[in-house]
Amino acid sequence: MDAEILAVGTELLMGQIANTNAQYISNRLPDVGVNVYYHSVVGDNPGRLKECLNIALNRSDVIIMTGGLGPTKDDLTKETVAEVLNRKLVLQEEILEKMKDFFKRFNRPMTENNIKQAYLPEGSIVIKNSNGTAPGCIIETGEKVVIILPGPPSEMRPMFEETVIPYLEKKSEYRLESRFIRIFGIGESLMEDKILDLVENQSNPTIAPYAKEGEVTLRITARYENKKDCEDIITPVVEEIKRRLGDTVYSTENKNLEEVAAELLLQRGTTISIAESCTGGLVAGKLTDIPGISKVFNRGIVSYSNEAKMENLGVRAETLKKHGAVSRETAIEMAEGMRKVARTDIAVAITGIAGPEGGTPQKPVGLVYVALADKEEVKCKELRLWGNRARIRNVTALHAFDMIRRYMLKLPIED
């Protein structure tokens, strides 16, 4: 089955709120074997809504509509659907009674316009709303299905999970499941070149690349009838991609780099401390997002100024004078000093120029050094990054976590 999500609400078009419903629904539909091919957003205008609905009915099997079920005059989703499908709106007495109980329970007056929410297109399957007054409904019309849900996510999501998912699961002939391969340290174009024949010859499973900030994700999606078939379809492709891309693959479980690095530290009980300059605590902040990380993370120091580098980390004044704050030598001394101060197994240090100012021809914006020290040696990596300040800081953090990952797995760390 092919689905289309049609969101109704002028507030969505105006950018006043984000369409998180479409994201949620799109993420769940493949689990029951439903493809999502179109997203549409239309304001609270019956003429344009009618036009969008007719287009959706011509090209999709399932149309899931969200919003426009409130009690006010501009809430016209049900009315428009009823008109397009040539159905009468019928008062649902059971819904009306529940609405009266709802208002009575909260000691609120029920106004006349609330009654319109108890009307649904004739022949509808009612979707109960336990968190609000607006019910949803499923309307079967020939081989097409129109599903109407309220806009507030706190109401829409439980209704979708409790009624819509089981309904679609029964109608679907197969299931869809995706595996995500997370990749760091190789660009999208080079990655695609290494697996181009797999992409060009794909059928089941399908392979879709997604470039994110500083990294690449591959989505491997299988269509199957039972779980064993799914594993037989996906696993060989995942293993072949891992073989070709080598240690640039850091997760096949859709975990991010900081999660992977943190898990390795926790599994092996390796204590860590972090000294940051241009990232200003970003790496430490991401690390402390991981539950239980206090077992291995000792402390983080933001040594932004030269004085802080000398006072808190023991960086020598002559090193800063000769090589500057942004240098391999300074990064190494920061990492060594951090490890000694915190008495941890390893320490990571970062110094660089995030911009937009501060760069020179010799040391341009985007020059960053990331160092990792243990009791025996210090590894230091020079980065030449591009983009705005936020991107440079974020990609630097990714490199720091990848360095931790590589150290823990005894993988090579390039200078």
VEXDREN-2710 file (C-alpha; in Angstrom, 1 decimal):
% VEXDREN-2710
k/r/px/py/pz
1/MET/0.0/0.0/0.0
2/ASP/1.1/3.5/-0.8
3/ALA/0.3/6.3/1.7
4/GLU/0.1/10.0/1.6
5/ILE/0.1/12.3/4.7
6/LEU/-2.1/15.4/4.4
7/ALA/-1.6/17.9/7.2
8/VAL/-4.3/20.6/7.6
9/GLY/-3.6/23.9/9.4
10/THR/-2.7/27.4/8.4
11/GLU/-0.3/27.5/11.5
12/LEU/1.8/24.8/9.7
13/LEU/2.0/26.8/6.5
14/MET/2.9/30.0/8.4
15/GLY/5.8/28.1/10.2
16/GLN/4.3/28.8/13.6
17/ILE/4.5/25.1/14.5
18/ALA/6.5/22.2/13.0
19/ASN/4.8/19.3/11.3
20/THR/6.0/16.6/13.8
21/ASN/3.0/14.5/13.1
22/ALA/4.1/13.7/9.5
23/GLN/7.6/12.8/10.8
24/TYR/6.1/10.4/13.4
25/ILE/3.6/8.8/11.0
26/SER/6.2/8.4/8.2
27/ASN/8.6/6.7/10.7
28/ARG/5.9/4.2/11.8
29/LEU/4.2/3.2/8.5
30/PRO/7.0/1.1/7.1
31/ASP/6.8/-1.1/10.2
32/VAL/3.4/-2.3/8.9
33/GLY/4.4/-2.5/5.2
34/VAL/3.0/0.9/4.1
35/ASN/5.1/3.1/1.8
36/VAL/5.0/6.8/2.2
37/TYR/5.4/8.6/-1.1
38/TYR/3.9/12.1/-0.5
39/HIS/3.6/14.7/2.2
40/SER/1.2/17.7/1.7
41/VAL/0.3/20.6/3.9
42/VAL/-2.7/22.8/3.3
43/GLY/-4.2/25.7/5.2
44/ASP/-7.7/25.9/6.7
45/ASN/-9.3/26.6/3.4
46/PRO/-12.1/24.2/2.2
47/GLY/-11.4/24.8/-1.5
48/ARG/-7.7/24.1/-1.4
49/LEU/-8.3/21.2/1.0
50/LYS/-10.7/19.7/-1.4
51/GLU/-8.2/20.1/-4.2
52/CYS/-5.4/18.4/-2.2
53/LEU/-7.7/15.6/-1.1
54/ASN/-8.7/14.8/-4.7
55/ILE/-5.1/14.8/-5.8
56/ALA/-4.2/12.4/-2.9
57/LEU/-7.1/10.1/-3.8
58/ASN/-5.9/9.8/-7.4
59/ARG/-2.4/8.8/-6.5
60/SER/-2.4/7.1/-3.1
61/ASP/-4.1/4.1/-1.5
62/VAL/-4.2/5.5/2.0
63/ILE/-4.6/9.1/2.9
64/ILE/-3.8/10.0/6.5
65/MET/-5.1/13.5/7.5
66/THR/-4.2/15.4/10.6
67/GLY/-5.7/18.6/12.0
68/GLY/-8.9/20.5/11.4
69/LEU/-11.1/18.5/13.8
70/GLY/-11.6/21.3/16.4
71/PRO/-14.9/23.0/17.3
72/THR/-14.3/26.3/15.6
73/LYS/-15.6/27.4/12.1
74/ASP/-12.2/27.1/10.5
75/ASP/-12.0/23.4/11.5
76/LEU/-13.4/21.9/8.3
77/THR/-11.5/18.6/7.7
78/LYS/-14.5/16.3/8.3
79/GLU/-16.9/18.5/6.4
80/THR/-14.6/18.6/3.4
81/VAL/-13.9/14.9/3.4
82/ALA/-17.6/14.1/3.6
83/GLU/-18.3/16.4/0.6
84/VAL/-15.5/14.9/-1.5
85/LEU/-16.6/11.3/-0.7
86/ASN/-20.3/12.2/-1.0
87/ARG/-21.1/11.1/2.6
88/LYS/-23.4/12.6/5.1
89/LEU/-22.2/13.7/8.5
90/VAL/-23.9/11.6/11.1
91/LEU/-24.1/12.4/14.8
92/GLN/-22.4/9.7/16.9
93/GLU/-24.5/9.6/20.1
94/GLU/-21.9/7.6/22.0
95/ILE/-19.2/10.2/21.2
96/LEU/-21.5/13.0/22.2
97/GLU/-22.2/11.4/25.6
98/LYS/-18.5/10.9/26.2
99/MET/-17.9/14.5/25.3
100/LYS/-20.5/15.6/27.9
101/ASP/-18.8/13.4/30.5
102/PHE/-15.4/14.9/29.6
103/PHE/-16.6/18.5/30.2
104/LYS/-18.5/17.6/33.3
105/ARG/-15.4/15.7/34.8
106/PHE/-13.3/18.9/34.4
107/ASN/-16.1/21.2/35.5
108/ARG/-16.0/23.1/32.2
109/PRO/-19.0/24.3/30.2
110/MET/-19.7/22.5/26.9
111/THR/-20.6/25.1/24.2
112/GLU/-22.9/24.4/21.3
113/ASN/-20.0/24.4/18.8
114/ASN/-18.4/21.4/20.6
115/ILE/-21.2/19.2/19.3
116/LYS/-19.9/19.4/15.8
117/GLN/-17.0/17.2/16.9
118/ALA/-19.4/14.3/17.5
119/TYR/-20.4/14.3/13.8
120/LEU/-18.5/11.9/11.5
121/PRO/-18.9/10.9/7.8
122/GLU/-21.4/8.2/7.3
123/GLY/-20.0/4.6/7.5
124/SER/-16.9/5.7/9.4
125/ILE/-14.9/3.5/11.8
126/VAL/-14.6/5.5/14.9
127/ILE/-11.1/6.2/16.4
128/LYS/-11.6/7.0/20.1
129/ASN/-9.7/9.9/21.6
130/SER/-8.8/9.3/25.3
131/ASN/-6.9/12.5/25.6
132/GLY/-9.2/15.1/24.0
133/THR/-12.7/15.7/22.6
134/ALA/-12.1/15.3/18.9
135/PRO/-12.5/11.7/17.7
136/GLY/-10.9/10.4/14.5
137/CYS/-12.2/8.1/12.0
138/ILE/-11.3/5.6/9.2
139/ILE/-13.4/5.8/6.0
140/GLU/-13.2/3.0/3.4
141/THR/-14.2/4.1/-0.1
142/GLY/-13.7/1.5/-2.7
143/GLU/-10.1/0.4/-2.6
144/LYS/-9.0/3.7/-1.0
145/VAL/-8.8/4.5/2.7
146/VAL/-9.1/8.0/4.3
147/ILE/-7.9/8.3/7.9
148/ILE/-8.7/11.4/9.9
149/LEU/-6.8/12.3/13.1
150/PRO/-6.6/15.4/15.4
151/GLY/-3.6/17.7/15.1
152/PRO/-2.3/17.8/18.7
153/PRO/0.5/15.1/18.9
154/SER/-0.5/14.1/22.4
155/GLU/-3.9/13.1/21.0
156/MET/-2.8/11.9/17.5
157/ARG/-0.1/9.5/18.5
158/PRO/-2.0/7.3/21.0
159/MET/-4.9/7.1/18.5
160/PHE/-2.5/6.2/15.7
161/GLU/-0.8/3.5/17.7
162/GLU/-4.0/2.0/19.3
163/THR/-6.2/2.0/16.2
164/VAL/-4.6/3.0/12.9
165/ILE/-1.5/0.7/13.2
166/PRO/-3.5/-2.4/13.9
167/TYR/-5.9/-1.6/11.1
168/LEU/-3.2/-1.1/8.5
169/GLU/-1.3/-4.1/9.8
170/LYS/-4.3/-6.3/8.9
171/LYS/-4.6/-4.8/5.4
172/SER/-0.9/-5.0/4.5
173/GLU/0.4/-8.0/2.6
174/TYR/4.0/-7.5/3.8
175/ARG/6.2/-5.6/6.3
176/LEU/9.1/-3.2/5.8
177/GLU/12.1/-3.1/8.1
178/SER/15.2/-0.9/7.9
179/ARG/18.7/-1.2/9.2
180/PHE/20.8/1.9/9.5
181/ILE/24.6/1.8/8.9
182/ARG/26.3/4.9/10.4
183/ILE/29.6/5.9/8.7
184/PHE/32.3/8.4/9.7
185/GLY/35.6/9.3/8.1
186/ILE/34.7/9.0/4.5
187/GLY/32.8/11.4/2.2
188/GLU/29.4/10.5/0.6
189/SER/30.9/10.4/-2.9
190/LEU/33.7/8.1/-2.1
191/MET/31.4/5.9/0.0
192/GLU/29.0/5.6/-2.9
193/ASP/31.8/4.7/-5.3
194/LYS/32.7/1.8/-3.1
195/ILE/29.2/0.4/-3.1
196/LEU/27.9/1.7/-6.4
197/ASP/27.2/-1.7/-7.9
198/LEU/25.1/-2.6/-4.8
199/VAL/23.1/0.6/-5.2
200/GLU/22.6/0.2/-8.9
201/ASN/21.4/-3.4/-8.7
202/GLN/19.2/-3.0/-5.6
203/SER/15.7/-4.4/-5.5
204/ASN/15.0/-6.0/-2.2
205/PRO/16.5/-4.7/0.0
206/THR/16.8/-1.1/-1.1
207/ILE/19.9/1.0/-0.2
208/ALA/19.4/4.8/0.4
209/PRO/22.3/7.1/1.4
210/TYR/21.7/10.2/3.6
211/ALA/24.4/12.8/4.1
212/LYS/24.4/14.4/7.6
213/GLU/26.7/17.0/9.1
214/GLY/30.1/15.4/8.9
215/GLU/28.9/11.8/8.4
216/VAL/26.9/9.5/6.2
217/THR/24.0/7.1/7.0
218/LEU/22.9/4.2/4.8
219/ARG/19.3/2.9/5.2
220/ILE/18.9/-0.7/4.1
221/THR/15.2/-1.5/3.8
222/ALA/13.8/-5.0/3.3
223/ARG/10.2/-6.0/2.3
224/TYR/9.3/-9.3/3.9
225/GLU/6.5/-11.6/5.1
226/ASN/8.1/-13.1/8.2
227/LYS/11.0/-12.1/10.5
228/LYS/13.4/-14.8/9.3
229/ASP/13.0/-13.7/5.7
230/CYS/13.9/-10.2/6.8
231/GLU/17.2/-11.3/8.4
232/ASP/18.0/-13.4/5.3
233/ILE/17.4/-10.4/3.1
234/ILE/19.2/-7.6/5.0
235/THR/22.1/-9.3/6.8
236/PRO/24.2/-10.3/3.7
237/VAL/23.9/-6.8/2.3
238/VAL/24.9/-5.2/5.6
239/GLU/27.9/-7.5/6.0
240/GLU/29.0/-6.8/2.4
241/ILE/28.8/-3.0/3.0
242/LYS/30.8/-3.4/6.2
243/ARG/33.4/-5.4/4.4
244/ARG/33.8/-2.7/1.7
245/LEU/33.8/0.3/4.0
246/GLY/35.9/-1.2/6.7
247/ASP/36.4/0.7/10.0
248/THR/34.6/3.8/8.8
249/VAL/31.4/1.9/9.7
250/TYR/30.9/2.7/13.4
251/SER/27.3/1.4/14.0
252/THR/24.8/-0.9/12.4
253/GLU/22.2/-0.2/15.1
254/ASN/21.6/3.5/14.3
255/LYS/23.6/4.7/17.3
256/ASN/25.4/8.0/17.1
257/LEU/29.2/8.4/17.6
258/GLU/29.0/9.6/21.2
259/GLU/26.8/6.6/22.2
260/VAL/29.2/4.2/20.6
261/ALA/32.3/5.9/22.2
262/ALA/30.5/6.0/25.6
263/GLU/29.5/2.3/25.4
264/LEU/33.1/1.3/24.8
265/LEU/34.4/3.4/27.7
266/LEU/31.7/1.9/30.0
267/GLN/32.2/-1.7/28.9
268/ARG/35.9/-1.5/29.6
269/GLY/35.8/0.8/32.6
270/THR/38.2/3.2/30.9
271/THR/38.1/6.6/32.7
272/ILE/38.3/9.8/30.6
273/SER/38.6/13.6/31.0
274/ILE/38.3/16.2/28.4
275/ALA/39.9/19.6/27.8
276/GLU/38.3/21.9/25.3
277/SER/39.0/25.3/23.8
278/CYS/37.2/26.1/20.5
279/THR/34.4/23.5/21.2
280/GLY/33.6/25.2/24.6
281/GLY/32.4/22.1/26.4
282/LEU/30.4/20.7/23.5
283/VAL/32.2/17.3/23.7
284/ALA/31.7/17.0/27.4
285/GLY/28.1/18.1/27.1
286/LYS/27.4/15.4/24.5
287/LEU/29.1/12.8/26.7
288/THR/27.1/13.7/29.7
289/ASP/23.9/13.1/27.7
290/ILE/24.7/9.4/28.0
291/PRO/23.1/7.7/31.1
292/GLY/25.6/6.2/33.4
293/ILE/28.6/8.0/32.0
294/SER/29.6/9.3/35.5
295/LYS/31.2/5.9/36.1
296/VAL/34.0/6.7/33.7
297/PHE/33.8/10.5/32.9
298/ASN/35.8/12.4/35.6
299/ARG/35.7/16.0/34.5
300/GLY/35.8/18.5/31.6
301/ILE/37.7/21.8/31.5
302/VAL/37.0/24.6/29.1
303/SER/40.5/26.2/28.8
304/TYR/39.6/29.0/26.4
305/SER/42.3/31.5/27.2
306/ASN/46.1/30.9/27.2
307/GLU/46.0/31.6/31.0
308/ALA/43.5/28.8/31.5
309/LYS/45.6/26.5/29.4
310/MET/48.7/27.2/31.6
311/GLU/46.9/27.4/35.0
312/ASN/44.5/24.4/34.6
313/LEU/46.4/22.1/32.3
314/GLY/50.1/23.0/32.7
315/VAL/50.7/24.1/29.1
316/ARG/54.0/25.8/29.0
317/ALA/54.3/29.5/28.3
318/GLU/57.1/28.9/25.8
319/THR/54.9/26.4/23.9
320/LEU/52.2/28.9/23.5
321/LYS/54.7/31.7/22.5
322/LYS/56.5/29.5/20.0
323/HIS/53.7/27.5/18.4
324/GLY/50.5/29.4/19.4
325/ALA/47.3/28.2/21.1
326/VAL/46.2/26.5/17.9
327/SER/49.0/24.0/17.3
328/ARG/49.8/20.3/17.5
329/GLU/52.2/21.0/20.4
330/THR/49.6/22.9/22.5
331/ALA/47.0/20.2/21.9
332/ILE/49.4/17.5/23.0
333/GLU/50.3/19.4/26.2
334/MET/46.6/20.0/26.9
335/ALA/45.9/16.3/26.7
336/GLU/48.9/15.3/28.8
337/GLY/48.0/18.0/31.4
338/MET/44.3/17.0/31.5
339/ARG/45.2/13.4/32.1
340/LYS/47.5/14.2/34.9
341/VAL/45.1/16.7/36.6
342/ALA/42.2/14.3/36.5
343/ARG/44.2/11.1/36.9
344/THR/42.2/9.3/34.2
345/ASP/43.2/6.5/31.9
346/ILE/42.9/8.7/28.9
347/ALA/42.3/12.4/28.1
348/VAL/41.1/14.2/25.0
349/ALA/42.1/17.8/24.2
350/ILE/40.8/20.1/21.5
351/THR/42.1/23.5/20.3
352/GLY/41.3/25.3/17.0
353/ILE/39.8/28.2/15.2
354/ALA/36.0/27.9/14.8
355/GLY/35.6/31.3/13.2
356/PRO/34.2/33.4/11.7
357/GLU/37.2/35.6/12.8
358/GLY/40.6/34.7/14.1
359/GLY/42.0/33.0/11.0
360/THR/45.3/33.8/9.2
361/PRO/46.8/32.5/5.9
362/GLN/49.0/30.2/8.0
363/LYS/46.2/29.2/10.4
364/PRO/42.9/29.5/8.7
365/VAL/39.4/29.2/10.1
366/GLY/38.7/25.5/10.5
367/LEU/42.1/24.5/11.6
368/VAL/41.6/22.2/14.6
369/TYR/43.8/19.8/16.6
370/VAL/42.4/16.9/18.5
371/ALA/44.7/15.0/20.8
372/LEU/44.2/11.8/22.9
373/ALA/46.7/10.9/25.7
374/ASP/47.1/7.7/27.7
375/LYS/49.9/6.9/30.1
376/GLU/52.2/5.8/27.2
377/GLU/51.7/8.2/24.3
378/VAL/49.7/11.0/22.7
379/LYS/48.0/10.8/19.4
380/CYS/47.2/14.1/17.7
381/LYS/45.1/14.7/14.6
382/GLU/45.1/17.9/12.5
383/LEU/41.7/18.8/10.9
384/ARG/41.0/21.2/8.1
385/LEU/37.3/21.9/8.4
386/TRP/35.0/24.1/6.4
387/GLY/31.6/25.8/7.1
388/ASN/30.3/28.1/9.7
389/ARG/31.2/28.2/13.4
390/ALA/28.5/25.8/14.4
391/ARG/29.5/23.2/11.8
392/ILE/33.2/23.4/12.6
393/ARG/32.4/22.8/16.3
394/ASN/30.0/20.0/15.7
395/VAL/32.3/18.1/13.2
396/THR/35.2/18.6/15.6
397/ALA/33.1/16.9/18.3
398/LEU/32.5/14.0/15.9
399/HIS/36.2/13.6/15.3
400/ALA/36.8/13.6/19.0
401/PHE/34.3/10.7/19.6
402/ASP/35.7/8.8/16.6
403/MET/39.2/9.1/18.0
404/ILE/37.9/7.7/21.3
405/ARG/36.2/4.8/19.4
406/ARG/39.3/4.1/17.4
407/TYR/41.5/4.1/20.5
408/MET/39.2/1.7/22.4
409/LEU/39.0/-0.7/19.4
410/LYS/42.7/-0.4/18.7
411/LEU/42.0/0.9/15.2
412/PRO/44.5/3.2/13.4
413/ILE/44.4/6.9/14.3
414/GLU/45.7/9.1/11.5
415/ASP/47.7/12.2/12.3
END
